[in-house]
Amino acid sequence: MTELENRLERFETLTAECELIARLATDSTKREFYLKLSEQYRQLAVDMRQAIAGKAAA
């Protein structure tokens, strides 16, 4: 597995963990924080997939 694939996997894991924490959070402030954080990790995963695809096409 390449370094980019390792990072992609990590971003996907972090996204899932943040979503789980948000679902379990009883405090609305924490829930919102973890939802936003999961969105940021999701976008990083999308960007990483594009980088991997671009590298494969090159």
N, C-alpha and C positions, 0 to 999 in steps of 0.2 A: 504494500500500500504506500502510495506516495505521500509526501508531506501535505500536499493540498487535500488529498482524500482524508487524511487524518484530521485536518482542520475542519473539513466539511462534517465529518462524523461528530466531532466535538461540538460544533455549532448546533447540529441537529439534537444532540443530547441535551445541551443547555436550553434549547427551545422547549423541549418536552418537560424538563425539570421546572422551568419557570412557569409553564402552563399548569403543571400539577400544583405547585405552590400557590398560584393565583386561585385555583379552584378550592383549595383547602383554607385559604386565608379568611379569617373572620373580620379583619379590619379592612375597610374599603380602601384606605390609603395604600396599604400593602398590596391589596389585590390589584389596584390600578398600576402600581409600580411594577409588579411582576408581569402583568399583561403587556405593558410597554416594553419591558426588557425582553420578553419572549418575541415580540414583534421585531425588535432590533436584531436578535440572534437569527430569526427566520430570514431577515433580509441579508444578513451576512452569509447564511447558507446558500441563498439564491445567487448571490454574487460569487461565491466560491464555486458553485456548479458551473456558472458561466465561464469562470476562469479555467476550470478543468476542461470544459468543452473547447474553449479557445485554444488551449495548449494542445489538445488532442488533434485539432484541425490543422495546426501549424506544422 
